Amino acid sequence: LLSDLLKDHSLETATEALEIASERCHPSTETIKQVFHQLIHGRGSRETVRLKSTVPVMPIAERGMNQYDVFFQQERRKA
């Protein structure tokens, strides 16, 4: 992996790619390559997606449930 990264680019770019890839976990070779290509193509590191801490209240979905009662009634008749 290192020889591939250093063919046309500096050790500093390869080191930066490794540091960015290592920020969240132990990186795989594919992760390091992806970050390296992002750096050399000017995309740099990506911002972490932050989700809202609350979930919006959803209405109870009851429509169409009566259709399923027909199936249960047929099962009861067979028993």
N, C-alpha and C positions, 0 to 999 in steps of 0.2 A: 504494500500500500504506500509506504513512504517513498519508494523509488518512483512510483507513478505520480505522486503529488509533486515531487521535486524535479521532474523532467523539465518543465517549462516555468516553474515558479519557485519562489524563495522559501527558505525554511520558516521564515516569520509567518507567511500565509498558512503553511501547513500547521504550525504551532497554534495559530489563532483558531483554525478550524477545529483542532483537537480540544482546545479550551472551551469553545462554544458548545461543541457536541457533548462535552463532559459535564456541563453545568447541571443537567437534570438527572443523569444516571451514567452507568458505565456504557459508553457508546460502542456500537457495532461498527465494523468497517464501512458498511453502507451508510450509516449515519454520518460518519466522518467525511466520506466522499460527498454526500449531499451538501453538508455545510461548506465544504471546500469549494464546490462548484457555485454555491450561492455567493460566496465571497469573491471569487474571481470574475463572476458575471455582474457584480455590483449590487446584488440583492441583500447582502449582509445577513445579520441575524433577524429572526422573526420575533415579533412581540408575542408574549403568552396571551392566549385568549382567557379573558376573565368573565366568568358567568355570574349572573345575578345570584345573590344568596337566597332569594325568596322565589317561590314558585307561585304563579298567578292562580287564583281560585278558578277552577273549571266547573261548569255546570254538570250535573249528573246526566249522562246520556242514556235515556230510557226509550227513545224512539225505536220502533221496530222490534221490541222485545216480545210483543204479543205473538209474533209469527212463530217463535220458537216453542210457545206453549202447545201448539198443534202437534209437534213431534213428541212431546212428553205425554200427551193424552193418548196417542197411538200406542206408545210403549206400555202404558198402564192397561190398555184394553187387551194386549197380548198376554199379560201376566196373569 
